[in-house]
């Protein structure tokens, strides 16, 4: 994150004084690595980033209130705020809150869709309703965000109950990383699913940030 040298910082490291022309991204922590990579490779130094905990993936009912709090905390400091969440299980509540607050958010039902590209994901949805998706982040954090929260570390017999109707695991790769691909394949084996790797890059995430 690039900030003026004479800025006073808030407790979360963002500038406290005026930041004319700057944009604040309020993002899911699961997207932090990807957003920072896009900022660096494109030299988007006008974008500042603050992230909410990635664990809200597991508690989507908390996302809307936390995003609202973050927007209200920072809106006086920035010319523009952009919310880097899709609907993410909020049932339309996040979109309604963003409309009320007058801020934009990334389009799509979830990160699997916008990484794939929302249009492309929608076209395949009917044929892939038996697919389980992982992104780079979820491959790295498979145990913390899938295996343990579902209780499979304690009760592996639940695997068939949870995944018996799935046919394959689709790894949406944001990066070309052989080690991550191997780990994703191992995740599919643990779940008893066929494996498909699909390189998506950053999809509509990159397009949305570029428009800023």
C-alpha positions in Angstrom: 0.0 0.0 0.0 1.4 3.4 -1.0 0.5 6.4 1.2 1.6 10.0 1.4 4.8 10.4 3.5 3.1 13.0 5.8 0.0 11.0 6.5 -1.2 10.1 10.0 -2.2 6.5 10.2 -5.3 4.9 11.8 -4.9 1.8 14.0 -5.3 -0.4 10.9 -2.5 1.3 9.0 -4.6 3.5 6.7 -4.2 7.2 6.2 -6.2 9.4 8.6 -5.9 12.7 6.8 -7.2 13.5 3.3 -6.4 11.1 0.5 -7.7 12.9 -2.6 -8.0 10.6 -5.6 -7.4 7.4 -3.6 -9.7 4.4 -3.5 -10.1 2.1 -0.5 -10.8 -1.6 -1.2 -12.7 -3.3 1.6 -12.1 -6.9 0.9 -12.5 -10.5 2.0 -9.2 -11.6 3.6 -9.3 -14.7 1.3 -8.6 -12.3 -1.6 -5.7 -10.3 0.0 -2.9 -12.2 -1.8 -4.5 -11.8 -5.2 -5.4 -8.1 -4.7 -1.8 -7.3 -3.5 -0.4 -9.1 -6.5 -2.6 -7.2 -8.9 -1.7 -3.9 -7.2 2.0 -4.6 -7.5 2.0 -5.9 -11.1 -0.2 -3.1 -12.4 1.3 -0.4 -10.2 -2.1 0.6 -8.9 -0.7 2.8 -6.2 -3.9 4.7 -5.8 -5.6 1.7 -4.3 -5.4 1.1 -0.6 -6.5 -2.2 0.9 -8.1 -3.2 4.2 -9.4 -6.8 4.7 -12.0 -8.4 6.9 -11.2 -11.8 8.3 -11.3 -14.6 5.8 -13.2 -16.8 8.4 -16.4 -14.9 7.5 -16.5 -17.4 4.7 -17.8 -19.7 7.4 -20.2 -17.1 8.9 -21.7 -15.2 6.0 -24.4 -13.8 8.2 -21.7 -11.5 9.7 -20.4 -10.1 6.4 -23.0 -7.4 5.8 -22.7 -5.8 9.3 -18.9 -5.9 9.2 -18.7 -4.4 5.7 -21.1 -1.6 6.8 -19.0 -0.8 9.8 -15.8 -0.7 7.7 -17.4 1.6 5.1 -18.7 4.0 7.8 -15.3 4.0 9.5 -13.4 5.0 6.4 -15.8 6.9 4.1 -14.8 10.4 5.3 -11.2 9.6 4.4 -11.5 8.4 0.8 -13.0 9.7 -2.4 -14.2 6.2 -3.3 -14.7 2.9 -1.5 -15.1 -0.4 -3.4 -16.3 -3.6 -1.6 -14.4 -6.6 -2.8 -17.0 -9.2 -1.9 -19.6 -10.8 -4.1 -22.9 -11.9 -2.5 -21.0 -14.6 -0.7 -24.0 -16.2 1.0 -25.6 -13.0 2.3 -28.8 -13.6 0.3 -28.7 -10.1 -1.3 -28.3 -8.3 2.1 -24.8 -7.1 1.2 -25.8 -5.7 -2.1 -28.7 -3.9 -0.4 -26.4 -2.4 2.2 -23.9 -1.3 -0.4 -26.7 0.4 -2.4 -27.8 2.2 0.8 -24.3 3.2 1.6 -23.6 4.4 -1.9 -20.6 2.2 -2.6 -20.0 -0.3 -5.3 -19.2 -4.0 -4.9 -17.9 -6.7 -7.2 -20.6 -8.5 -9.2 -21.4 -12.2 -8.8 -22.7 -14.8 -6.4 -19.3 -15.8 -5.0 -15.6 -15.8 -5.7 -15.8 -19.0 -7.7 -18.0 -17.1 -10.2 -15.9 -14.0 -10.6 -12.6 -15.8 -10.8 -14.1 -17.9 -13.6 -15.8 -14.9 -15.0 -19.4 -14.4 -14.1 -20.7 -14.9 -17.6 -18.6 -18.1 -18.2 -19.6 -19.5 -14.8 -23.3 -18.9 -15.4 -23.0 -20.7 -18.7 -21.5 -23.8 -17.0 -23.6 -23.8 -13.9 -26.3 -26.1 -15.0 -23.8 -28.8 -16.1 -21.6 -28.4 -13.0 -24.1 -28.4 -10.1 -22.3 -31.6 -8.8 -18.9 -29.8 -8.8 -17.1 -28.7 -5.6 -14.8 -25.6 -6.2 -11.6 -24.6 -4.6 -9.5 -21.5 -5.3 -5.8 -20.9 -4.5 -6.7 -19.7 -1.1 -9.0 -22.6 -0.2 -6.4 -25.1 -1.4 -3.8 -23.5 0.9 -6.3 -23.4 3.8 -8.2 -26.6 3.0 -8.0 -28.1 6.5 -8.9 -24.8 8.2 -11.8 -23.9 5.9 -13.2 -27.2 4.7 -11.9 -30.3 6.5 -12.1 -29.2 10.1 -15.2 -27.0 10.0 -17.1 -29.9 8.5 -15.9 -32.2 11.3 -14.1 -34.5 8.9 -11.0 -34.5 11.0 -13.0 -36.1 13.8 -15.6 -38.0 11.9 -14.3 -39.0 8.5 -17.3 -41.2 7.9 -19.3 -37.9 7.3 -17.5 -37.5 4.0 -20.0 -39.5 2.0 -22.9 -37.7 3.7 -21.5 -34.3 2.7 -20.0 -35.1 -0.7 -21.9 -38.2 -1.9 -23.8 -36.2 -4.5 -20.7 -34.4 -5.8 -18.8 -35.8 -8.8 -15.7 -33.8 -9.1 -13.6 -31.1 -7.5 -12.7 -28.2 -9.7 -9.6 -26.3 -8.8 -9.9 -22.8 -10.1 -6.2 -21.8 -10.3 -5.3 -18.2 -10.0 -1.6 -18.9 -10.4 0.4 -21.5 -12.3 1.8 -23.3 -9.2 2.7 -27.0 -9.5 2.8 -27.4 -5.7 -0.7 -26.0 -5.3 -2.0 -28.2 -8.1 -0.6 -31.2 -6.4 -2.2 -30.2 -3.1 -5.6 -29.6 -4.8 -5.4 -33.0 -6.4 -4.8 -34.5 -2.9 -7.8 -32.6 -1.6 -9.9 -34.2 -4.3 -8.6 -37.6 -3.3 -9.4 -37.0 0.3 -13.0 -36.1 -0.7 -13.3 -39.0 -3.0 -13.9 -36.8 -6.0 -12.6 -36.7 -9.6 -10.2 -33.8 -10.1 -10.1 -31.0 -12.7 -7.8 -28.1 -12.8 -9.0 -25.0 -14.5 -6.7 -22.0 -14.8 -8.8 -18.9 -14.4 -6.3 -16.2 -13.4 -8.0 -13.4 -11.6 -11.0 -13.2 -13.9 -13.5 -10.5 -13.2 -11.6 -9.5 -10.0 -8.9 -8.0 -12.2 -11.4 -6.3 -14.5 -13.3 -4.8 -11.6 -10.1 -3.4 -10.0 -8.8 -2.1 -13.3 -12.0 -0.1 -13.8 -11.2 1.8 -10.6 
